[in-house]
Amino acid sequence: MGGKQGSAGNVIAALCSFFIPGLGQLVQGRILRALLFFVFCGTGYALAFLVFPWIIAAIIHLWAIIDAATYKS
């Protein structure tokens, strides 16, 4: 689905990552990166009661969205 930056595939991937971190990368076929984003965000959100990991997870989640949107195959 990749393509150039701003393509329809990248917009769809960014929307997927908005709802589930790493899903956009998975849609683009980047399995390792998808797994890393999912695990790090999931762990950070699971530890949200500690506040600091939640902030880190939110930053990584935003990074996953931007990464999916700007991917160039």
Secondary structure, DSSP 4 states (H G I P E B T S, - for coil): ---STT-HHHHHHHHHHHHSTTHHHHHTT-HHHHHHHHHHHHHHHHTGGGSHHHHHHHHHHHHHHHHHHT---
